Amino acid sequence: RQRVSRACDACRKKKVKCDGVSPICTNCQLLENVCTYKDTAKKRGPPKGYIDAIESKLTRME
């Protein structure tokens, strides 16, 4: 199976497999839904202040 980099909003809401075809995916085409892709990038990495807290703990241990 091939993974889709981004599911459309309708497929994501219904939690169904999206083929990611643009401008309209197959599920939206069959159900005559509006097919939209929200551009929200997820934040990656440690939470704010986490690295500073770990570094301060390390300096206290040394």
C-alpha positions as CSV (number, residue, x, y, z in Angstrom):
1,R,0.0,0.0,0.0
2,Q,1.1,3.5,-0.8
3,R,0.7,6.2,1.8
4,V,-0.8,9.6,1.0
5,S,1.2,12.5,2.3
6,R,-2.0,14.5,3.1
7,A,-5.6,13.4,3.4
8,C,-8.3,15.9,2.4
9,D,-10.4,17.4,5.2
10,A,-13.6,15.4,4.4
11,C,-11.7,12.0,4.5
12,R,-9.9,13.1,7.6
13,K,-13.2,13.9,9.3
14,K,-14.8,10.6,8.3
15,K,-11.5,8.7,9.0
16,V,-11.5,7.0,5.6
17,K,-8.7,6.3,3.2
18,C,-8.0,9.2,0.9
19,D,-6.1,8.8,-2.4
20,G,-4.9,12.4,-2.2
21,V,-5.7,13.2,-5.9
22,S,-5.9,16.9,-6.5
23,P,-8.1,19.0,-7.1
24,I,-10.7,16.4,-5.9
25,C,-10.1,13.0,-4.4
26,T,-12.1,9.9,-5.4
27,N,-14.2,9.8,-2.2
28,C,-15.2,13.4,-2.5
29,Q,-16.0,12.9,-6.2
30,L,-18.2,9.9,-5.6
31,L,-20.0,11.6,-2.7
32,E,-20.1,15.0,-4.4
33,N,-18.3,16.7,-1.5
34,V,-16.2,19.8,-1.6
35,C,-12.6,18.5,-1.4
36,T,-10.3,20.8,0.5
37,Y,-6.8,20.4,1.8
38,K,-6.0,22.4,4.9
39,D,-2.3,23.5,5.0
40,T,-1.5,23.1,8.7
41,A,2.1,22.0,9.4
42,K,2.5,20.1,12.6
43,K,5.2,21.3,15.0
44,R,8.0,18.9,15.5
45,G,10.7,18.7,18.2
46,P,10.7,19.2,21.9
47,P,8.4,21.6,23.7
48,K,9.5,25.1,24.5
49,G,11.9,25.3,27.5
50,Y,12.5,21.5,27.6
51,I,16.1,21.7,26.3
52,D,16.9,24.6,28.6
53,A,15.5,22.6,31.6
54,I,17.5,19.5,30.7
55,E,20.7,21.6,30.2
56,S,20.3,23.3,33.6
57,K,19.8,19.9,35.3
58,L,22.9,18.7,33.6
59,T,25.0,21.6,34.8
60,R,23.7,21.2,38.4
61,M,24.7,17.5,38.2
62,E,28.3,18.3,37.1
